[in-house]
Each structure stands twice: as C-alpha cells, then as structure tokens.
C-alpha cells in the first residue's frame, strides 16, 4: 500500500488542481467564445492541424508502442527496454479504454454542433459521436505518453508536457473538442500514466531504476 499512499507530489497535485480549475472556468466562460473565434479561420489551417492531430492519434500511438515493446522483448540487445515500453503500452491501452467508455457515458456535445445548431453542454449517455467531446482521445494519448516519458527522462518533462499541449491544441482548432476538454483530459492522462507507473513499480520492484523526481 505504501506505493499508493502518495501517487503525486505536492507540486504535481497543485498543477493538476490548476488544470482542473482552468478546465471548469473554460467550460463556463471560454469554450463558446473560443469556438466562435476560431471557426472563421479553421478551414484555412485545417491541413496543418490535421497533421499535428495525426501524431497523437490513439490507435496509431497504441500500435506503435506495442510494436516497439514486442521488438524489444524479442531482441537480445534491446531487452533492457522491455519494462519501460511495457509501461508505456499499458498506459496507452488503459487511456484508450477509459476514453471510449467515458465518451459514451458523459455525452458532451462537440463544438461542431454548437457552431451549426447551438447545442452545448453535457447530455449523458449517448452513442452519437457528435456527443463524444469529452474526454479527448488524442489529448489523453498525448499526456499519458508525456507523463510516461517523464518517468524515464525526468529532466525533459517540461518539454514533454509542452509538446503534448501543443499537439493537443490542434483538436480545438479542428473544432473537434473544446479547450476545457483538452485541459480536463490532460489531468486524466497524467493520472492514468502515474497510476500505471506506480503499479508496474510495485509489481516489479523497479523503483530504484525509474525514479519519480519532484515535479
């Protein structure tokens, strides 16, 4: 149980609370305004944002890391990468499962139907993809990966998170998600990756190899 008593450092907890607070503020005061501001120029830059979005496409990320893990597992010279690659793959798999279930249960209307029909808000369980705005699959893939990589290379964690936010912002410019979706999903992604790391650490006793530095 000691591994689970403190999943996050004090600074991490403050950061997550800040993201959550910003997500709530955005939901009530900024989401509509941002969507309306971006809409007129969205088509002009769509190819660029589509390309950025593809970099964090969840099935592609999951396939990439699982393939990399299997390669390391079967390779005699790369076996030292097996554990960290398994951890990344497991976190990506959990994030995909979390998103797929949560989207249907929460039922948040996407920006595109707000722009077309004025529909905004959370409507509960819904199978229509137009009501699957939260959480964002691309965003959770980006922030889950950023957090997993931060355990491996702590000195670069700021760069990992900035890149994750940059790539995730493409979802807002594509009118697929609101700003609050990205901020709120970032919290979930970080939580899933941290929980996965803690479980792997507990099972394998690898805490001496993969340290969790202060955020």
Secondary structure, 3 states (H helix, E strand, C coil): CHHHHCCCCHHHHHHHHHHHHHHHHHHHHHHHHHHHHHHCCCCCCHHHHHHHHHCCCHHHHHHHHHHHHHHHHHCCCCHHHHHHHHHHHHHHHHHHHHHHHHHHHHCECCHHHHHHHCCCCECCCCCCHHHCCCCCHHHHHHHHHHHHHHHHCHHHHHHHHHHHHHHHCHHHHCCCCCHHHHHHHHHHHHHHHHHHHHHHHHHHCCCCCCCCCCC
